[in-house]
Amino acid sequence: MIITIASLKGGVGKTTSSINLAYYFATRKPKRKTILVDGDPNRTAIDWVESAVKPWPFEVYSGEDDLPESVVTIIDTAARTDGEQLQMVIDLADMVVIPTKPDAPDLRATMAMAETLRDAGKPYRVLLTGIPPRGRKLFDEAAAMLADNNLLVFDTGIRQLAIYRRAGFEGLPVAMVGADGKAAFEDYQKIGKQIQQVVK
């Protein structure tokens, strides 16, 4: 299974989502050989794992590496990937996840990308990120706007929590950062389960 995480905007939680979804697939039972491919020239995911205070349960590679066989491959694309590169990683994918914050500029870029995927018949879902902890109304409004444009949205989003900052400093998936991290990771568990329902 190949999951591409892509967005036409930066700063929407693309790498964070790639890392935490890779963690989900690597640790759920039965455990699956999972790799994360960092396709961003900034090497954000690679830098993250190189600063880790303990080992991750999956491996991270650059887009230029020879990749090992795996059951699940998560591809973290570059922010503002050009059309040709984006089309290539989309063609490889069994599903595309499009992270976006619930802000007007981000949603407009997301709608354009999702419409392209929909027209191409590629399985995708929009993932709303940066949701305030008590921001269910904001999530519902953004999800409704996307749905009104006939776009497919995950039925839950990713909360904006301080524990993600700590996870970044420690170089870890959020689930590996204490009780608060495990609680935050519940959002990604829900997204991972929905991905499995789409890609069977």
C-alpha positions as CSV (number, residue, x, y, z in Angstrom):
1,M,0.0,0.0,0.0
2,I,1.4,3.4,-1.0
3,I,0.0,6.5,0.6
4,T,1.1,9.9,-0.7
5,I,0.8,12.9,1.5
6,A,0.6,16.0,-0.7
7,S,-0.4,19.7,-0.6
8,L,0.0,22.7,-2.7
9,K,0.7,24.7,0.5
10,G,3.4,24.6,3.0
11,G,2.9,24.6,6.8
12,V,-0.2,22.5,6.8
13,G,1.2,19.5,8.8
14,K,2.3,17.4,5.8
15,T,5.5,16.0,7.4
16,T,3.9,15.6,10.8
17,S,1.1,13.6,9.2
18,S,3.5,11.5,7.2
19,I,5.5,10.6,10.4
20,N,2.5,9.8,12.5
21,L,0.7,7.8,9.9
22,A,3.8,5.8,9.3
23,Y,4.0,5.2,13.0
24,Y,0.3,4.0,13.0
25,F,0.9,1.5,10.2
26,A,4.2,0.3,11.6
27,T,2.8,-0.4,15.1
28,R,-0.8,-1.6,14.6
29,K,-1.4,-5.3,14.8
30,P,-0.4,-7.3,12.8
31,K,2.8,-5.2,12.5
32,R,3.7,-4.3,8.9
33,K,7.0,-3.4,7.4
34,T,6.5,0.4,6.9
35,I,8.9,3.0,5.3
36,L,8.6,6.7,5.0
37,V,10.0,8.3,1.9
38,D,11.1,11.9,2.4
39,G,10.6,13.6,-1.0
40,D,11.1,17.1,0.4
41,P,14.4,18.7,-0.6
42,N,14.4,20.3,2.9
43,R,14.8,16.7,4.3
44,T,12.4,17.6,7.2
45,A,11.5,14.0,8.0
46,I,15.1,12.8,7.7
47,D,16.3,15.6,10.0
48,W,13.5,14.7,12.4
49,V,14.6,11.0,12.6
50,E,18.3,11.9,12.8
51,S,17.6,14.0,15.9
52,A,15.5,11.2,17.6
53,V,16.3,10.4,21.2
54,K,15.2,6.8,20.6
55,P,14.7,4.5,17.6
56,W,11.5,4.7,15.4
57,P,9.6,1.6,14.5
58,F,9.9,2.4,10.8
59,E,12.7,3.5,8.5
60,V,13.0,6.8,6.7
61,Y,14.6,7.2,3.2
62,S,15.2,10.1,0.8
63,G,13.6,10.1,-2.6
64,E,17.0,9.2,-4.1
65,D,17.6,6.1,-2.1
66,D,17.1,2.5,-3.3
67,L,14.0,1.6,-1.4
68,P,13.5,-1.8,0.4
69,E,10.4,-3.8,-0.1
70,S,7.7,-2.9,2.3
71,V,4.0,-3.5,3.0
72,V,3.2,0.2,3.6
73,T,5.1,3.1,2.0
74,I,4.3,6.7,3.1
75,I,5.5,9.4,0.7
76,D,6.0,12.9,2.1
77,T,6.1,15.2,-0.9
78,A,7.8,18.6,-1.1
79,A,5.7,21.7,-0.3
80,R,4.5,23.3,-3.6
81,T,5.6,20.3,-5.6
82,D,5.6,21.1,-9.3
83,G,3.0,19.5,-11.5
84,E,5.1,16.9,-13.1
85,Q,6.7,15.6,-9.8
86,L,3.3,15.7,-8.1
87,Q,1.7,13.7,-10.9
88,M,4.4,11.1,-10.6
89,V,3.9,10.4,-6.9
90,I,0.2,10.6,-7.3
91,D,0.3,8.0,-10.0
92,L,2.3,5.6,-7.7
93,A,-0.2,6.0,-4.8
94,D,-3.1,3.8,-3.8
95,M,-4.4,6.9,-2.0
96,V,-3.6,10.5,-1.6
97,V,-4.0,12.4,1.7
98,I,-4.2,16.2,1.4
99,P,-3.5,18.0,4.7
100,T,-4.9,21.5,5.0
101,K,-5.6,24.0,7.7
102,P,-9.2,25.4,7.9
103,D,-8.1,28.8,6.6
104,A,-9.4,30.3,3.3
105,P,-6.1,30.4,1.4
106,D,-5.3,26.8,2.4
107,L,-8.8,25.5,1.6
108,R,-8.8,27.2,-1.9
109,A,-5.5,25.5,-2.8
110,T,-6.8,22.2,-1.4
111,M,-10.0,22.4,-3.4
112,A,-8.1,22.9,-6.6
113,M,-5.9,19.8,-5.9
114,A,-8.7,17.6,-4.7
115,E,-10.8,18.4,-7.8
116,T,-7.9,17.3,-10.0
117,L,-7.7,14.0,-8.1
118,R,-11.4,13.5,-8.2
119,D,-11.5,14.1,-11.9
120,A,-8.6,11.6,-12.4
121,G,-10.5,9.0,-10.3
122,K,-7.7,8.7,-7.8
123,P,-8.7,7.8,-4.2
124,Y,-8.1,10.7,-1.9
125,R,-9.3,12.4,1.3
126,V,-8.8,15.9,2.7
127,L,-7.3,16.0,6.2
128,L,-8.1,19.0,8.2
129,T,-5.2,19.9,10.5
130,G,-4.5,22.6,13.0
131,I,-7.9,22.4,14.6
132,P,-8.1,24.1,18.0
133,P,-8.8,21.6,20.8
134,R,-12.3,23.0,21.2
135,G,-12.7,23.8,17.5
136,R,-15.3,21.3,16.4
137,K,-17.5,24.1,15.0
138,L,-14.5,25.3,12.9
139,F,-13.9,21.7,11.7
140,D,-17.6,21.2,10.8
141,E,-17.7,24.5,8.8
142,A,-14.5,23.7,6.8
143,A,-15.6,20.1,6.2
144,A,-19.1,21.3,5.0
145,M,-17.5,23.8,2.6
146,L,-15.4,21.1,1.1
147,A,-18.3,18.7,1.0
148,D,-20.4,21.4,-0.7
149,N,-17.8,21.3,-3.5
150,N,-18.2,17.5,-3.8
151,L,-14.9,16.8,-2.2
152,L,-14.1,13.9,0.2
153,V,-13.0,14.7,3.8
154,F,-11.9,12.6,6.7
155,D,-14.6,12.6,9.3
156,T,-12.2,13.8,12.0
157,G,-9.3,16.2,12.0
158,I,-5.9,16.7,13.7
159,R,-6.0,19.0,16.8
160,Q,-3.4,21.7,17.3
161,L,-1.7,20.6,20.5
162,A,1.5,21.7,22.2
163,I,2.7,18.1,22.5
164,Y,3.5,18.1,18.7
165,R,6.1,20.8,19.4
166,R,7.7,18.7,22.0
167,A,7.6,15.6,19.7
168,G,9.5,17.7,17.1
169,F,12.2,18.8,19.6
170,E,12.7,15.1,20.7
171,G,12.6,13.8,17.1
172,L,9.8,11.4,17.8
173,P,6.3,10.5,16.5
174,V,3.8,12.0,18.9
175,A,2.7,8.7,20.3
176,M,6.2,8.1,21.7
177,V,6.1,11.3,23.9
178,G,4.4,10.3,27.1
179,A,0.7,10.2,28.0
180,D,-0.2,13.5,26.3
181,G,1.4,12.2,23.1
182,K,-0.6,9.0,23.2
183,A,-3.8,11.0,23.7
184,A,-2.9,13.3,20.7
185,F,-2.1,10.2,18.6
186,E,-5.7,9.1,18.9
187,D,-6.5,11.6,16.0
188,Y,-4.0,9.8,13.7
189,Q,-5.4,6.4,14.8
190,K,-8.8,7.5,13.5
191,I,-7.3,8.7,10.3
192,G,-5.3,5.5,9.8
193,K,-8.4,3.4,10.2
194,Q,-10.3,5.4,7.6
195,I,-7.4,5.0,5.2
196,Q,-7.6,1.3,5.6
197,Q,-11.3,1.4,4.8
198,V,-10.6,3.2,1.6
199,V,-7.6,1.1,0.5
200,K,-8.6,-2.5,1.0
